Amino acid sequence: MLEAASTTPVTASGTRPRSSDGESMTTTIEPPVKVPAPVDPAPPSGTRVAASGTQPPASATPADASTTPLEPSGDTQPEVSRKVKIWLGIASIVGACVIGAIGFYLSFGNLSDAGSTRFGFSVEDAPYFAIGVDAAIVTCLALDLFMATIRTSWPLLRLIAHGMTLASVYFNAAANGAITEHLDKALSHGLMPVLFVIGVEAGRRILVHQAALPADHDVIPGHRWVLAFRPTWRIFKTMKIWDIAYSEAMARQRERAIFNAWNEYKAELKKANLTEGSEEALARLPKKLEPFGLTVDEALALPDRMAREELRRTQLAEQRARELELEKERAAHAAEKERLAHRKEMAALTADLTATEGVAGAQARGAVAEAEARADAQARAATSLGDAIESREAAEAKQRAAEANARAVEAEKRAAEADAAKMAALATTETEKAKALEAVHRAAEAQAGAAAAEKRAAEAREATAQIIRRAVEAEDFANFTPRQRRVRIVARMILAARPEDVDLAAIEQAIGVSMSTASTTKAEAVALIQAGYDPTTGFDPEAPSRTA
């Protein structure tokens, strides 16, 4: 037979109903234990709840057959005033302190004497023994109260305090000889520590109740161990193994017991060939469920409750099935999403490869364009060098021609003056004519010199082109870098003119570099010229010998 649960319905006044034998069903738990709600609301008076799917039987339950457990009682207890509570609390504290002081005073004197005479301590150390025993009790109880206030209860402290209390009782009782021979003395010496511990326990319960502390709220009441040891041990084992509170363990045990009783009830109905929900079948329920603390109305409402629970379990099973199907669909969706992501990644990699190949082709085309640009720059530099040489020689030839023309003009002027003077003075005519002829002759010579200068300029341009061609061939043979080639282009420009005449803008335009690079290149070109570079002879200090 299953054991009944110790939790019972709680009335509105906060007290538990008495059992059928008149004994109160209160427990030793400080605040009231959270009790599960009634199985079902009590049916109206005069009606009996039938099983699911059946009509109520014709016979009615008397109106006073059962009462609802949660119905408030008609007599409400008057509330104690706050002033009375304060005075009662002060009196309790003062009384507990007086009892404790008296008890510890008597215990100190008794244990101090017994410590040196019976327990083997010296006269100097015996008082410390007495203080240590009593201080251990006070310290453990104070620590227990403190840890309860910070919601970190440790039941071991109370056990130690109670153990030290028993030790103090024993030491005080044994101070006057054998306990069995002086039982009255033993009781009198052990009474005060016990009263002090009882007072502290009462204060602890008040503190826990007023502050609604969770510490030690859900403990197994002591009377349950006496009334039902084996079921209580199973509950205790469940609490410790699964780390749950007593009220929760009791609720589980009660639900399990009611469910098992319900299954036994259905088996009995089937065995007795009774229809579930019939009057005779329902009449068996209150007696069947009496050991589990259910009222008559709760017992009669159990079929409906079980039907609802069965419906709820069915709905939960269907919901779990739907959730499982949904999880499968989500898994399939995730797999498809992963496949699409993989395809997207492959497409991205393919596009990246195509872009990389395009970049490589562009870089190759860029290298070709850069080589062509360098060749164009070298050609422009050579042309610029030739143009510079040609421009200088042409300018010199033009300057000489201009000077010759100026002299010719001056000669003509003088000839004119001579003619005028001849007209003025025939005596000097022949002399002036000779001078005029001489001037004409010099002008003809100047024109011939200008033509020769033009010819020399053309020859210089041809020589410059040959010098540049030989220099480029030498640079190709020496496998010079683009930077070395640019330095030699600037060096040839400087040799064709003067270093101060070759500005950075001309170098920047000739070799296609920035202003700072042009400055550095000019400096290197000057250093190269100083090292003996001569494109006319083909000597280059940095080029390897062709015969090597």
C-alpha positions in Angstrom: 0.0 0.0 0.0 1.4 3.4 -0.9 2.2 5.8 1.9 0.2 9.0 2.2 1.8 12.4 1.6 2.3 14.5 4.6 1.2 17.8 2.9 -2.4 18.7 3.6 -4.7 21.5 2.3 -4.2 24.8 4.0 -7.1 26.8 5.1 -7.4 30.5 4.5 -6.5 31.3 8.1 -3.0 29.8 7.5 -3.5 26.7 9.8 -3.7 23.1 8.7 -6.8 21.0 9.3 -6.8 18.4 12.0 -6.8 14.7 11.1 -9.7 12.4 11.8 -8.2 11.2 15.1 -8.0 14.8 16.4 -4.3 15.3 16.3 -3.0 18.4 14.6 -1.1 17.9 11.3 1.3 20.8 11.8 4.9 20.3 10.9 8.2 21.6 12.4 8.9 23.8 9.3 9.1 27.5 10.3 7.1 29.1 7.4 4.2 27.2 5.8 5.3 24.8 3.1 4.1 25.6 -0.4 1.3 23.1 -1.0 0.1 22.2 -4.5 -3.2 23.6 -5.5 -6.3 21.4 -5.0 -6.8 18.9 -7.7 -10.0 20.5 -9.0 -12.4 23.2 -7.6 -14.9 21.7 -5.3 -18.3 21.1 -7.1 -21.3 23.0 -5.8 -23.1 21.6 -2.8 -25.6 18.9 -3.7 -23.8 17.8 -6.9 -21.3 15.0 -7.3 -18.7 15.3 -10.0 -18.9 12.5 -12.5 -16.2 11.0 -14.7 -15.5 12.3 -18.1 -18.2 11.7 -20.6 -20.8 10.6 -18.0 -23.8 12.3 -16.5 -23.9 13.0 -12.7 -25.7 10.2 -10.9 -29.1 10.7 -9.5 -28.1 10.4 -5.9 -26.9 13.7 -4.5 -24.3 14.3 -1.9 -25.6 16.1 1.2 -24.7 19.7 1.5 -22.7 19.2 4.6 -20.9 16.0 3.5 -17.7 17.8 2.6 -16.3 21.3 2.8 -13.9 23.0 0.5 -10.4 23.0 2.1 -9.6 26.6 1.1 -12.9 28.0 2.4 -12.2 30.7 5.0 -13.3 30.0 8.5 -16.1 32.1 9.9 -14.1 33.1 13.0 -11.2 35.4 12.1 -8.5 35.8 14.8 -7.9 39.3 15.9 -4.5 40.8 14.8 -2.0 41.4 17.6 -1.0 45.0 17.8 2.6 46.0 16.9 3.2 47.4 20.4 2.3 44.1 22.0 4.6 42.3 19.5 7.5 44.6 20.4 7.1 44.1 24.1 6.8 40.4 23.7 10.0 40.4 21.6 11.9 42.5 24.2 10.7 40.2 27.0 11.8 37.1 25.0 15.2 38.5 24.3 15.8 39.7 27.8 14.6 36.3 29.2 16.8 34.4 26.8 19.8 36.5 27.7 19.2 36.0 31.4 18.8 32.3 30.9 22.0 32.2 28.8 24.0 34.3 31.2 22.9 32.2 34.2 23.6 29.0 32.4 27.0 30.0 31.2 27.9 31.4 34.6 27.0 28.1 36.3 28.6 26.1 33.5 31.8 28.1 33.7 32.1 27.6 37.4 31.3 23.9 37.3 33.5 23.1 34.3 36.4 25.2 35.7 36.4 23.1 38.9 35.8 19.8 37.1 38.5 20.6 34.4 41.2 20.5 37.0 39.8 17.8 39.2 38.2 15.3 36.8 39.2 16.1 33.2 43.0 16.4 33.6 43.5 20.1 32.9 45.7 22.3 35.0 44.3 24.9 37.4 45.4 27.6 35.0 44.0 25.9 31.9 40.7 24.7 33.4 38.9 28.1 32.9 39.9 28.2 29.2 38.3 24.7 28.8 35.0 26.0 30.3 35.1 29.1 28.1 35.9 27.0 25.0 32.9 24.7 25.4 30.4 27.4 26.0 31.9 29.8 23.5 31.7 27.1 20.8 27.9 26.8 21.4 27.4 30.6 21.2 29.7 31.0 18.1 28.1 28.2 16.1 24.6 29.5 16.9 25.6 33.1 16.0 27.2 31.9 12.8 24.1 30.0 11.9 21.9 33.1 12.5 24.3 35.3 10.5 24.4 32.8 7.6 20.6 32.6 7.6 20.4 36.4 7.3 22.6 36.4 4.2 20.7 33.4 2.8 23.6 31.0 3.0 22.4 28.5 5.6 24.7 25.7 6.6 22.9 23.1 8.7 26.2 21.6 10.0 26.6 24.7 12.2 23.4 23.9 14.1 24.3 20.2 14.4 27.7 21.3 15.9 26.0 23.7 18.3 23.6 21.0 19.4 26.5 18.5 19.7 28.4 21.0 21.8 25.3 21.6 23.9 25.1 17.8 24.6 28.8 17.8 25.4 28.3 20.7 27.8 25.4 18.9 29.4 27.6 15.7 29.8 30.6 17.6 31.1 28.4 19.5 33.7 26.6 16.3 34.7 29.9 14.3 35.0 31.5 17.0 37.1 30.0 15.6 40.2 30.8 12.0 39.6 28.9 9.2 37.8 25.8 10.5 36.0 23.7 7.5 37.1 24.6 8.0 40.7 23.7 11.8 40.7 20.9 12.0 38.1 19.3 15.0 39.8 22.5 16.9 39.7 23.1 15.9 36.1 19.6 17.2 35.1 20.0 20.4 37.0 23.4 21.2 35.4 22.3 20.3 31.9 19.0 22.2 32.1 20.3 25.7 31.5 22.3 25.1 28.3 19.4 23.3 26.9 17.1 26.2 27.7 19.5 28.6 26.1 19.7 26.6 22.9 15.9 26.3 22.8 15.7 30.1 23.1 18.1 30.7 20.3 16.3 28.2 18.1 13.0 30.1 18.8 14.7 33.3 17.8 16.1 31.7 14.7 12.6 30.5 13.7 11.2 34.0 14.2 14.0 35.6 12.1 13.5 33.1 9.3 9.8 33.5 9.4 9.8 37.4 9.5 12.5 37.8 6.8 11.0 35.0 4.6 14.5 33.5 4.3 14.8 30.4 2.1 17.3 28.7 4.4 16.0 25.6 6.0 12.4 26.3 4.9 12.1 23.0 3.2 13.2 20.4 5.7 11.6 17.1 6.4 9.6 17.4 9.6 10.7 15.2 12.4 7.3 13.5 13.0 7.4 12.2 9.4 10.4 10.1 10.2 8.5 8.5 13.1 5.2 8.0 11.2 6.6 6.8 7.9 10.3 6.1 8.0 10.8 4.2 4.7 8.8 6.6 2.4 10.5 9.5 4.3 13.9 8.0 3.6 13.1 7.6 -0.1 12.1 11.3 -0.1 15.3 12.3 1.7 17.3 10.3 -0.8 15.6 11.9 -3.7 16.1 15.4 -2.2 19.9 14.8 -1.8 20.5 13.0 -5.0 18.6 15.4 -7.3 19.1 18.5 -5.1 15.5 19.5 -4.8 13.5 21.0 -1.9 11.2 19.0 0.4 8.0 20.6 -0.9 9.0 19.7 -4.5 9.9 16.2 -3.6 6.7 15.8 -1.7 4.7 17.2 -4.6 6.4 14.7 -6.9 5.8 11.8 -4.5 2.2 12.8 -4.0 1.5 13.0 -7.7 3.2 9.7 -8.3 1.3 8.0 -5.5 -2.0 9.4 -6.8 -1.2 8.3 -10.3 -0.4 4.8 -9.1 -3.5 4.7 -7.0 -5.6 5.8 -10.0 -4.1 2.9 -12.1 -4.9 0.5 -9.3 -8.4 1.9 -9.2 -8.9 1.4 -12.9 -7.6 -2.2 -12.6 -10.0 -2.9 -9.8 -12.9 -1.5 -11.8 -12.0 -3.7 -14.7 -11.7 -6.7 -12.5 -15.1 -5.9 -10.9 -16.7 -5.3 -14.3 -17.7 -1.8 -13.2 -18.1 1.1 -15.6 -15.8 4.0 -15.0 -17.9 7.0 -13.9 -20.8 5.0 -12.5 -22.1 5.7 -9.0 -20.7 2.5 -7.6 -17.3 3.1 -9.2 -17.2 6.7 -7.9 -18.1 5.6 -4.4 -14.8 3.7 -4.2 -12.7 6.7 -5.0 -12.8 8.6 -1.6 -11.7 5.5 0.3 -9.1 4.6 -2.2 -7.5 8.1 -2.1 -8.0 8.7 1.6 -4.4 7.8 2.5 -3.1 10.5 0.1 -4.8 13.5 1.8 -7.5 14.1 -0.8 -10.9 15.3 0.3 -14.1 13.6 -1.0 -14.7 16.4 -3.6 -11.1 16.1 -4.8 -11.3 12.3 -5.0 -14.6 12.5 -7.0 -13.0 15.1 -9.3 -10.0 12.9 -10.0 -11.4 11.2 -13.1 -11.9 14.6 -14.8 -8.5 15.6 -13.8 -6.9 12.4 -15.1 -8.8 12.9 -18.4 -7.5 16.4 -18.7 -4.0 15.2 -17.9 -4.3 12.5 -20.5 -5.5 15.1 -23.0 -2.6 17.4 -22.0 -0.1 14.6 -22.4 -1.5 13.8 -25.8 -1.3 17.4 -26.9 2.3 17.6 -25.6 3.1 14.4 -27.5 1.6 15.9 -30.7 3.4 19.2 -30.1 6.7 17.3 -29.6 6.1 15.4 -32.8 5.4 18.7 -34.6 8.5 20.2 -33.1 10.5 17.2 -34.2 9.2 17.5 -37.8 10.0 21.2 -37.7 13.5 20.4 -36.5 14.0 18.0 -39.3 12.8 20.6 -41.8 15.1 23.1 -40.2 18.0 20.7 -40.5 17.2 20.1 -44.2 16.9 23.8 -44.7 20.2 24.3 -43.0 21.8 21.6 -45.2 20.4 23.2 -48.3 21.6 26.6 -47.1 25.0 25.2 -46.6 25.1 23.6 -50.0 24.0 26.9 -51.6 26.7 28.7 -49.5 29.3 26.3 -50.8 28.2 26.8 -54.4 28.3 30.6 -53.8 31.8 30.3 -52.4 32.9 28.2 -55.4 31.4 30.8 -57.7 33.2 33.6 -55.8 36.5 31.7 -56.0 36.0 31.2 -59.8 35.3 34.9 -60.2 38.3 35.7 -58.1 40.5 33.4 -60.2 39.2 35.1 -63.4 39.9 38.5 -61.9 43.4 37.4 -60.9 44.1 36.1 -64.4 42.8 39.5 -65.7 45.0 41.4 -63.3 48.0 39.3 -64.4 47.3 40.0 -68.0 46.9 43.7 -67.3 50.2 43.7 -65.4 51.9 42.0 -68.4 50.4 44.6 -70.7 51.4 47.3 -68.2 55.0 46.0 -68.3 55.0 46.1 -72.1 53.6 49.6 -72.0 56.2 50.6 -69.5 59.0 49.2 -71.7 57.6 51.1 -74.7 57.4 54.2 -72.6 61.0 53.9 -71.5 62.0 53.5 -75.1 60.0 56.5 -76.1 61.6 58.5 -73.3 65.1 57.4 -74.4 64.2 58.4 -78.0 62.8 61.7 -76.8 66.0 62.2 -74.7 68.2 61.5 -77.8 66.1 63.8 -79.9 66.3 66.4 -77.2 70.1 66.0 -77.0 70.4 66.3 -80.8 68.0 69.3 -80.9 70.0 70.9 -78.1 73.3 70.5 -80.0 71.7 71.5 -83.2 70.1 74.5 -81.6 73.4 75.6 -80.1 75.3 75.4 -83.3 72.5 76.9 -85.3 72.3 79.7 -82.8 76.1 80.3 -83.1 75.9 80.2 -86.9 72.9 82.6 -86.9 74.8 84.8 -84.5 77.8 84.9 -86.8 75.5 85.5 -89.8 73.8 88.3 -87.9 77.2 89.8 -87.1 78.2 89.5 -90.7 75.0 91.1 -91.8 75.5 93.8 -89.3 78.9 94.3 -90.6 77.6 94.3 -94.1 75.0 96.8 -93.2 77.6 98.9 -91.5 79.8 98.5 -94.6 76.9 99.5 -96.9 76.3 102.4 -94.5 79.9 103.4 -94.7 79.8 102.8 -98.5 76.8 105.1 -98.7 78.6 107.6 -96.6 81.6 107.0 -98.8 79.5 107.6 -101.9 78.2 110.7 -100.3 81.7 111.7 -99.4 82.8 110.8 -102.9 80.2 113.1 -104.2 81.4 115.6 -101.8 85.0 115.0 -102.4 86.1 113.2 -105.5 89.6 113.0 -104.2 88.8 110.2 -101.8 86.5 108.2 -104.1 88.9 105.5 -105.0 89.8 104.8 -101.4 86.2 104.5 -100.3 85.4 102.2 -103.2 88.1 99.9 -102.1 86.8 99.9 -98.6 83.3 99.1 -99.9 84.5 96.3 -102.0 86.4 95.0 -99.0 83.2 95.1 -96.9 81.2 93.3 -99.6 83.9 90.7 -99.7 83.7 90.2 -95.9 79.9 89.9 -96.1 80.3 87.2 -98.7 82.8 85.5 -96.4 80.3 85.7 -93.5 77.6 84.2 -95.6 80.0 81.4 -96.6 80.8 80.9 -92.9 77.1 80.6 -92.1 76.6 78.0 -94.8 79.6 76.1 -93.4 78.1 76.4 -89.9 74.8 74.9 -91.1 76.8 72.1 -92.7 78.7 71.5 -89.5 75.4 71.5 -87.5 74.0 68.8 -89.7 77.2 66.8 -89.3 77.0 67.4 -85.6 73.4 66.1 -85.5 74.5 63.0 -87.4 77.4 62.5 -85.1 75.1 63.0 -82.1 72.6 60.4 -83.4 75.5 57.9 -84.0 76.8 58.7 -80.4 73.3 58.0 -79.0 72.9 54.8 -81.0 76.3 53.5 -79.9 75.5 54.5 -76.3 72.1 52.6 -76.4 73.9 49.6 -77.9 76.5 49.8 -75.1 73.8 50.0 -72.5 72.0 47.0 -74.0 75.2 45.1 -74.0 75.9 46.1 -70.4 72.3 45.1 -69.5 71.8 48.4 -67.6 68.7 48.9 -65.5 66.2 51.6 -66.5 67.6 53.8 -63.7 71.2 53.5 -65.1 69.9 54.2 -68.6 68.1 57.4 -67.4 71.3 58.6 -65.7 73.3 58.2 -69.0 70.6 60.0 -70.9 70.9 63.0 -68.5 74.8 62.7 -68.7 74.6 63.0 -72.5 72.3 66.1 -72.2 74.8 67.7 -69.8 77.8 66.9 -72.1 75.9 68.4 -75.0 75.4 71.6 -73.0 76.6 72.7 -69.6 75.3 71.3 -66.2 73.8 74.7 -65.2 72.1 74.9 -68.6 70.3 71.6 -68.1 67.4 72.4 -65.7 65.3 69.8 -63.8 62.2 70.6 -65.9 64.1 69.5 -69.1 65.3 66.3 -67.3 61.7 65.6 -66.0 60.4 66.0 -69.6 63.2 64.0 -71.2 63.1 60.9 -69.0 59.5 61.1 -67.6 60.2 61.2 -63.9 59.2 63.4 -60.9 61.1 66.5 -59.9 62.8 64.9 -57.0 63.9 61.9 -59.1 65.1 64.3 -61.8 67.3 66.0 -59.2 68.8 62.7 -58.0 69.3 61.5 -61.6 71.2 64.8 -62.5 73.5 64.4 -59.5 74.3 60.8 -60.5 74.9 61.9 -64.1 77.3 64.6 -63.0 79.1 62.0 -60.9 79.2 59.6 -63.9 80.7 62.3 -66.1 83.3 63.0 -63.4 84.2 59.3 -63.4 85.1 59.6 -67.1 81.9 58.8 -69.0 82.3 59.8 -72.7 79.7 58.7 -75.2 81.8 59.9 -78.1 84.5 57.4 -77.3 82.1 54.8 -75.9 83.8 54.8 -72.5 81.6 53.9 -69.6 83.2 53.3 -66.2 80.3 51.0 -65.1 80.0 49.0 -68.4 81.9 45.7 -68.8 84.5 45.5 -71.5 83.3 44.1 -74.8 86.4 41.9 -75.2 85.8 40.3 -71.7 
